[in-house]
Amino acid sequence: MIELRGLSKRWPGADRDSVAELTLEVPEGTSCALIGPSGSGKTTTLRMVNRLIEPSGGSIRIGGKDALRMDAVTLRRRIGYVIQDVGLFPHWSVAANVATVPRLLGWDTARIDRRVTEVLALVGLDPARFATRRPHQLSGGERQRVGVARALAGDPPVLLMDEPFGAVDPVVRGRLQEEVLRLLKQLRKTVLIVTHDVAEAVRLGDAVALMRDGRLVQHAPAAAMLARPADAFAAEFLGADRLLLRLSLFPVTALPTRDAPADGAPLPADATLRDALAALLAAGATALPLVGGGSVALADILAFAGKA
């Protein structure tokens, strides 16, 4: 668990706090996405968690322990950290980059080699192909995967991600989001993610925390925040299409299955309500069949959206 209580940061000479009295909890094994406009304090908050920035006030507890009383270097070795520009050592191999924290932790060579192989496979990079490559031999998406593997190598209970996919193109970003979402569900790490992308935040965060001018505006499960923004600022920041985005969080199985026959290409059972709505509009249909039987109706999707 990450627990922030009254966390504040004021830089010397500043006339206000960059982060002001922030109280936030991320339960163990869950993820929280920090969003907000530039200058809202989200990256400062993230960097205070692993003490790359020292807070001016408040407390940080990680796994029940006071992070401000711990040795900062020891703390950082217990926290995985993924950044936008990856920060790989250019003259080291992929394997050497991934092994950075395990080496610092004093693991033996055999254990390090096993872990490097394991985490490269976890992030979808074949160890036999990628372990000996240098960062300049990788695509942007591959470098980002290596960054995630490096963050996971020491098996940290906490993972911090600062705009992790901002430097890759939209197609690669979508694939990486899907891969990381799979890993988060599989590994059950406690994760704090900073992003400017609302769609990415609701996709990766079990909860979303919206900040403005260093203060917390709203903290809620993604679906609840999209349905009920706290104020006009939150509604504007989340966007006019927030209810459409909310439909992407629910599978078609969230609706009652109709037995009425329907024509058209069947929708897979793992399709989201947004996928179903897009397919219905593209087909000009009022209902479409589901793989395995039954159908989904446009009226039911619209009724579900209206309940937000």
Buried (B, 14 or more C-beta within 10 A) or exposed (E): BBBBBEBBBBEEEEEEBBBBBBEBBBEEBBBBBBBBEEEBBBBBBBBBBBBBBEBBBBBBBBEEEEBBEBEEEEBBBBBBBBBBEBBBEEEBBBBBBBBBBBEEBEBEEEEBBEBBBBBBEBBBBEBEEBBEBBBEEBEBBBBBBBBBBBBBBBBBBBBBBBBBBBBBEEEBBBBBBEBBEEBBEEBEBBBBBBBBBBBBBBBBBBBBBBBBBBBBBBBBBBBBBBBEBBEEBBBEBBBEEBBBBBBBBBBBBEBEBBEEEBEBEBBEEEBBBBBBBBBBEEBEBEBBBBEEEBBBBBEBBEEBBEEE
